[in-house]
């Protein structure tokens, strides 16, 4: 393990507070513009599919990433892709169709009902289209989440992988994990994967720390009741703090990532980070202690 002779070993309460404030301020900067507001409005309007419909989409179009109806209704209401300023590309009206089930409420007579009527819901197939089959206004991206570029000059990848193995987990590098995922952690198999295709070593190192945080906080029965968005906020916050403490700036990726997941919770990101502060600090301390070879075991009291 690397011996840090120029920096006090471990992560003190004061250093954690300072790095946490840097993270919060960075997120403030990327969520204050009009692009972020437009992104949140877009997410609020985007139709969320049931599990059955998600499976239907995957069976018909495994590479689909974002689907909506064309958006033309007989009552004149603008919905779907049309409401977002996009239209289905000419020639893909038939080839691009993906069918899902849509509800259709109907009032029927029922002598047992209080007013003699009740509502039943029937389902019928309707076509939707993936974003790749549409054109028009750009999809708002919200806060920037840009893959980190460059080498792993400080050797954080190797040191983090050593920590992962010492914790009883295995790991592997994979060209692709699925979708845009950079890595994942399987708590049952005690296994971590890190995506390599199109990812520089600096990104891989940050991903390894992120997954190590999941390993510490969200495996072996720990953190089971925590919603996924909260877990992602915690893991990426740990990755930012560990990296920053060791002299590597990951803000270009971490600020937007944490902001996006925090927004899903329905709370302001500072509230979310405050709620998870002790857990983030504990995990960050453990990883830093292992990497620096410090005597600090990460069990100290948090602020």
N, C-alpha and C positions, 0 to 999 in steps of 0.2 A: 504494500500500500504506500501511497505517496506521503512523504512527511512534509507537513506545511510549516516551514520555519519562518515565513514572513507574515503569517496570520495566526491569531489565537485559535487553537484547535477548538472544534465544536461550534455550536451556534448559541450565542447568549440571548437572553430575553430582549435586550436592547437591539441586537442585530436583527433578530426576527421581526421586531416591531418596525424597524426601519425598512426592511425588505418587503414586509407586508404592505406598508404605506406606498412603497414604490410600485408594487403590483396594482394596488387600488387606484393610484393616480394615473397609471398607464391605461387602465381600463376606462377611467373617466374620460381620458383624451380621445379614445376611439369610439365612445358611445355618445358623444355630445353633438355629433353632426347630423345633418338631414338624412344622410345615407342610412344611418343606424335606425332612425325613426321610420323611414320607409321600409326597412327590413322587418322591423317589428310589426308594422301594419300588414305586411305581406304574410308573415307567419300567422297572424291572427285570422286572416281570411282563408288561408290554405286549408282545404278539406282534409280531415284526418280519417283515414280508412279503418274499418274494422279488421280484425285478424283474418276473417274469411276473405275479405276483399284483397287484403295484402297478399294472401296466398294465391289468389286468382291472378293477381298482377304478376307475381313471380313465376307462376307456371306458364303464363302466356308470353311474358317478356322479362326474362331474368336480368337483363341489363337496364331495366327501367329505373330511373332515379327520382322522378317527380311527375305525378300524373294528375290530370284534371280533365273535366268534361270540356267540350268545345266552348260551351257557354252561351248557346243560343236557345232562348226559351220562348214559348208561345205567348206568355203573358208580358213579354217585353223586358223582363228583368235581365240585367247583364250579370252573368256569373262566370265561373271557370276561367279558362285562358283568356277569353274575350275581356273579362273584367280586369285582367292584368296586362292588357294591351298586346296580347299575342294571338296569333291565328294558326290553324293547322296548315302546314306547308302543302301547296298544291301537288296533288299526286299521291299524298299519303292519307287521304281521307278514308280509304279502305284498308290499305296495307298496315297503317299505324294503329288500327282499332284494338283496344284492349277492353274486354267486357267485364264489368263488375255489377254487383247487385245494388239496386237503389230502392229505397222504401217508397211505398205509395199508400198512404192512409185512406181508409174508406169507412164511411158510416153505414152501419147495418142495423136492422130492427132487432131488438132484444127485449122480450117481455119481462125479463128478470132485472133489467137495468132500471135505475131510478126514473129516468125520463123516457124509457122505452127504446133507447138507442145506445149503441156503443161503437167505438172505433176499433177497427182491425187494421193491421198493417200487412200488406202483401209486398213482395219483392219482385222486381223485374230487371232484366239485364239492360244496361246502358253502356254505350261506348265512352271510353276516356282515352286520352293521348298522352304519351310521354313528352317531356319538354323537348327532347331531341327531334320530335316531329312537328315542332312549332317554331314560329319566327315572330319577331316584333320587339317590343320593349325588353331591355335586358333584365334578367332576374336580379333583384337586389341582393347583394352579398353581405350586407351588414358590416360588422367590424372585420377588418382584414385578418385572415388566418393564413399566413404565408409560410410555406415550408422553409426551414432554416437551411442556409447554404454555407458550405465551408467544411474544413477539416475539424477533427476532434483533437485540437492541439494539446489539450490538457489530459488526454487519455481517459476521459470520464466514462466512455462506453465500456472499456475493458474493466475498469474498477467497479462500475455498477453491476456488470455481469458477474463479477466475482462475489459481490454482495448477494446477488440473487441466488447463486448456487450455494453460498454459505447458509442461506435461509431455508434450504431444502427444496428449492424450485429448480426446474430445468428451463432451458431456453433454446430457441432456434431462430435463425434468420430465414425469412421467406420472401421470395420475389413479390408476392401479392398475398394479401390476407382477405381481401374482399371489400369492394367499394373503395372508399378513400381512407380506410383505416391505416394508421401508421403502426399499430401494434395491438395486442390484446393479452389478457391474463385469464387463464382457466384455473379457478380455485380448486376444482375437483381433481384435475390432473396435475395440479401444481406446476403449470407450464406457461411460459411466456413466449410470445412470438413478436418479432420485430421485422417490419417490412423494409426491404432494401431497394426495391425498384424505384428510381427517381428520387431517392432520399440520400442526401449527403451524410457523411459521418456525424456532423454536428446535429442533424435532425435525429439520426439513429440514437445518439447518446441521450438526447433529451427524451426520446420515446422510452428508452430503457429506464430512465429515472421515473417517468410517469407510470410505467407498468410496475416498477418496484414499489411505488407509493400505493397502487392498487393492492399489491401483494400484502403490504403491511396493514392496510386499513380495511380492506374489503374481501378478505379470504378467511377460510377456516371458521366460518360462522360469524366473523366480525363484520359489522356494517351491513348485515343482510336487509335490515328494514330501511336503510337509507335509499332514497330515490336515485335513479341512475344519474340524473343531472347534478345532484349534490356530489355524488362520487366523482364525476368528471371534474367538477370545480375543485374538489379536494386534491385529486391526483395531479392536475396541471399546476395548481398553486404550489404544491410540493416541488414539482419539477422546476418551476421558475425560481423558487427560493433557494433550492439546493444549487442550481446552476449559477445563480447570481452570487451566492456566497463563495463559490469556487472560481469566480471570475469570468463566467460565460453568460452573456446577455441573450435570453430567449424571448424577450418581450415582443419581438416582431411576430411570433407565433402565439405565445401564451396569453397576451392581452385580449386578443379577439376570441380565442378559444374559451377562456374563462367567462368572458362577457356573454358569449352565445349560450353557454349552458346555464349561467346564472339567470339569464332572462327567462328561460323555460320554467324556472321555479316560481316566477311571478313576483319575485322580490328584487329589490335593488341589490347590485352585486356586493356592495359594502356590507349589507345585512347578511348575505349568504356567507361571505368570508368571515365575518365576526362570529357567526354561529359555529363554524367549523375551525375556528382559530386554533384551539388547543390540539385538535387532531392533526391539523396541518403541521403545527410546530413539532409535535412528537415524532411524526414520520420523517420530517426534514432532518431533525436532529440525529435520528438513527442512521439515515443514509449518509449524512455528512460525517458522522463519527466513524463509520465503516470506511469511507473513502479516505479520510484524513488519517486513519489509524489512531484516532483520539480515544482517550479513556472515557469520554462522555458517552454514555449508553442510551441517550435520548429519553431517559425516564424523568428528567428534571421537571419541576413545576412550570407550567406555562402561565403567561399573563392572563 
